Amino acid sequence: MKVQELEKCAPSSDWNVLYWVLGTILMPVVLPLALFNIWQRFRAHKYRNQLPGKVVVITGASSGLGESLAHVFYRAGCKVILAARRTQELERVKKDLLALDVDPAYPPTVLALDLAELNSIPEFVTRVLAVYNQVDILINNGGISVRADVASTAVDVDLKVMVVNYFGSVALTKALLPSMVKRGSGHICFISSVQGKFAIPQRAAYSASKHAMQAFADSLRAEVASQNINVSCVSPGYIRTQLSLNALTGSGSSYGKMDETTAKGMSPDKLAERILQCILRKEPDIIVSDVQAKIAYYLRHLCPSLYFWIMAKRALKLEKAERKAN
């Protein structure tokens, strides 16, 4: 081969610069992240083998994400305890689970739970502990939403949303926590929302309850870390469930509409699988959403003035659409 041909085969100076950038700047960042991801996957696989027989309590298990979570953990061989207000729907979910070909399989337990009745929650926990004498994983999933601006929302509605979404989960966690501390083991998972990370117009009551849940989870995580109790907070974007249909208006009546964003949301089954991975990997805090919501999250913290401007424009757009609809 001639010298000229060898020179043509040699890397250009541009490629040399690229190799230098990859080698000196990106690799020190990418390599540790890749190794950490491999380690997390290995740990998740290890703990998945330990899942069969674990006792899992799921609130809001009568439909939507809660129902999907029931399927995911039941198929993983867990002893699931299904909790919600609508016991008939819970029995339907139980029947569906029993029809699955699962090994090992433990018959699901159905228990009525109204998160708005705070005084009844300690008695509910007594019934839960009477089933298997312990709870390994608590998933605080139950909740309601609101579709209304601040000015038209009655304080009673704000209070109801805060009680169900926040205080109900707090009361349940507090009632169950001593048994986990005594055993020196447990995992508590809060299903929050991206709206617990940033707020959008006409979701003030809902977003406030999720912000409170996020803060509670962060504080609790630090307090129980030394006692081998893990706390995860999951913040999903829009999920394809009946959340908007069951949402409240500012007066407290049923909203009864399927929002376009909800209809186009992620599959609850797919999200349930991601939540299982979150618990297996013992991830403290995750956001599961589309790119738009993640951009909004980073804008809120890195460029708040732009975020506030965008939200103000969104509020005007929603107000005009509402006037046109009426």
JONOR-V571639 format. One record per backbone hydrogen bond with DSSP energy under -1.0 kcal/mol. CO is the residue of the C=O (numbers start at 1). NH is the residue of the N-H. E is the energy in kcal/mol with one decimal. If there is no record, write none. Layout:
CO NH E
CO NH E
//
This chain:
2 6 -1.9
3 7 -2.1
4 8 -1.5
5 9 -1.4
6 10 -1.2
12 16 -1.9
13 17 -2.0
14 18 -2.1
15 19 -2.8
16 20 -2.1
17 21 -2.5
18 22 -2.7
19 23 -2.7
20 24 -2.7
21 25 -2.1
21 26 -1.8
22 27 -2.4
26 29 -1.3
26 30 -3.5
27 31 -2.5
29 33 -1.4
30 34 -2.7
31 35 -2.5
32 36 -2.4
33 37 -2.3
34 38 -2.3
35 39 -2.4
36 40 -2.5
37 41 -2.3
38 42 -2.3
39 43 -2.5
40 44 -2.6
41 45 -2.3
42 46 -2.1
43 47 -2.6
44 48 -2.1
45 49 -1.3
48 51 -1.1
51 54 -2.9
54 79 -3.2
55 136 -1.7
55 137 -2.4
56 81 -3.0
57 139 -3.0
58 83 -2.3
63 67 -1.2
64 68 -1.9
65 69 -2.7
66 70 -1.9
67 71 -1.8
68 72 -2.3
69 73 -2.6
70 74 -2.0
71 75 -2.4
73 78 -2.3
74 77 -1.8
77 53 -3.0
79 56 -2.4
80 109 -2.3
81 58 -2.4
82 111 -2.7
83 61 -2.1
84 113 -2.2
85 87 -1.4
86 90 -1.8
87 91 -2.4
88 92 -1.5
89 93 -2.3
90 94 -2.7
91 95 -2.4
92 96 -2.2
93 97 -2.2
94 98 -2.5
95 99 -1.0
97 100 -1.7
100 102 -1.2
109 82 -3.3
111 84 -1.1
114 117 -1.7
116 118 -1.3
117 120 -1.4
118 121 -1.2
120 124 -1.7
121 125 -2.4
122 126 -1.7
123 127 -1.7
124 128 -2.2
125 129 -2.7
126 130 -1.1
128 131 -1.3
129 133 -1.7
136 187 -1.7
137 57 -2.7
138 189 -3.3
139 59 -2.1
139 141 -1.4
140 191 -2.5
145 248 -2.6
150 153 -1.1
154 158 -1.7
155 159 -2.6
156 160 -2.3
157 161 -2.5
158 162 -2.1
159 163 -2.4
160 164 -2.5
161 165 -2.7
162 166 -1.7
162 167 -2.3
163 168 -2.6
166 170 -2.5
167 171 -3.0
168 172 -2.1
169 173 -2.4
170 174 -2.8
171 175 -2.0
172 176 -1.8
173 177 -2.4
176 180 -1.2
177 181 -2.6
178 182 -2.4
179 183 -1.5
180 184 -1.5
180 185 -1.9
186 230 -2.4
187 138 -2.6
188 232 -2.5
189 140 -3.0
190 192 -1.1
190 234 -2.9
193 196 -2.3
194 197 -1.7
194 198 -1.7
200 203 -1.1
202 148 -1.2
203 207 -3.3
204 208 -2.5
205 209 -1.7
206 210 -1.8
207 211 -2.5
208 212 -2.0
209 213 -1.8
210 214 -2.3
211 215 -2.2
212 216 -2.5
213 217 -2.5
214 218 -2.2
215 219 -2.2
216 220 -2.8
217 221 -2.5
218 222 -1.4
219 223 -1.8
220 224 -2.0
224 227 -1.7
224 229 -1.5
225 228 -1.1
230 188 -3.0
232 190 -2.9
233 286 -2.1
234 192 -2.7
235 288 -1.9
236 194 -2.5
238 266 -2.4
239 241 -2.3
242 246 -2.2
245 256 -1.4
247 255 -3.2
248 147 -2.7
249 252 -1.2
250 154 -2.9
253 249 -2.4
259 263 -2.6
260 264 -1.6
262 265 -1.6
266 240 -2.9
267 271 -2.1
268 272 -2.3
269 273 -1.8
270 274 -1.7
271 275 -2.3
272 276 -2.1
273 277 -2.0
274 278 -2.2
275 279 -2.3
276 280 -2.6
277 281 -2.6
278 283 -2.5
284 233 -1.7
286 235 -2.6
288 237 -2.1
290 294 -1.5
291 295 -2.5
292 296 -2.2
293 297 -2.2
294 298 -2.2
295 299 -2.7
296 300 -2.3
297 301 -1.1
298 302 -3.1
299 303 -2.2
303 307 -1.8
304 308 -2.9
305 309 -1.7
306 310 -2.4
307 311 -2.4
308 312 -2.1
309 313 -2.0
310 314 -2.2
311 315 -2.4
312 316 -1.9
313 317 -2.1
314 318 -2.4
315 319 -2.2
316 320 -2.3
317 321 -2.1
318 322 -2.1
319 323 -2.1
320 324 -2.3
321 325 -2.0
322 326 -1.7
//
